[in-house]
Amino acid sequence: MKGKETETLDVLGRVCPYPLVLTKKKLEKLASGSILKVQCDAPASAEDSIPKYCEKQGYACQVEKVGDGAWDLYIKKA
């Protein structure tokens, strides 16, 4: 999925629950099959709430640690 993203969402500096809320809103606007890259530095969102949300929705989600306390999440909308 990496490198094939349709849209990028920057939620750096945001704390829970904002990264998840903003990710949900962005995904609602995307067409099926789109890939959203989420740049996140909130550990609870990157490692827990966003991947769990994706799993419940049936979306593929890859989490990649890109630095000290930062992650890129690649979400493919079903």
N, C-alpha and C positions, 0 to 999 in steps of 0.2 A: 504493500500500500504506500510505503514511503516514496515520496517523489512524484506521486500521481494524484496529490490532493487537488480538489476542485476549489476549495475555499480554505482560508486560514483565519483562526480566531485567537486573538491575543488576550489572555486573561491573567497575564503576569501582574503581580502585585495585589490581586484580588484574593480575598479569603472566603472560606465556606460561608454560605452556600452559593455565592455568586458565580464561581466557575461552572458549577453544574447548571444553574439557572440559565446562564448565558449560552452554554453549550446546547441545552434543550431548545432554546428559542432559535438558535442558528440552524440546528438540525431540522426543525419544523419547516423551515423555508427552503431546504434543499430537496432536490429531486432524488428519487430512489437511485441507488448506485453511486451517488456522489460520495466523495471522500473529504472529510473535514479534518484539518490539522489544528489541534488545540495546543497552544503554547501556555504552559501552566507552571507555577512555582509554589502551589499549595499542595503539600504532600497528601493530605486527606482526600483532596479532590482527584489528584493524579493517580493515586494508588488504590483508592477505595470507591468513592461515590460515583465518579464518571464511568469507570469500568463496570460497576454493578448496574448502573442505569442502562448502559449499552447491552449488557447481557440480558436484562429483562425485556428490552425492546427487540432483541434478536439482531443487533448491529455488531459487526466485527469491530474489535478494538485492539490496537497495538499500542503499548506504552513503552516509550523509549526514554531512558534517562540521558539528558544531554549536557549535564553539568552538575555542579554542586547545588542541589536543591532546585533543579529545573527539569521539566519533562516535556516531551512532545507526544501527544496522543493522536493516533490516526484512527478515525472512526469512519467505517463504511456503512452508509445508511441502507437498510434492507429495502 
